[in-house]
Amino acid sequence: MNAAIEPTIQVNPLFMRVDLLIEVSKLELAIASIRRQKATGEVDSLVAPLASRVARINEALGRLDA
């Protein structure tokens, strides 16, 4: 009876979906803020990584069950 018990954490897909949607919203607000406040030359270098993250999150959302 000395079996090792491995705890498994299962995340409800609905909670994960909501968390990802919140993250996308935050990133979109940050992108909009950068576009309003920075000079045109600075925008691309600041927005590119954020836009890339939004794209990756949107892909993950597409893989989650609704």
Buried (B, 14 or more C-beta within 10 A) or exposed (E): EEEEEEEEEEEEEEEEBEEBEEBBEEBEEBBEEBEEEBEEEEBEEBBEEBBEBBEEBEEBBEEEEE
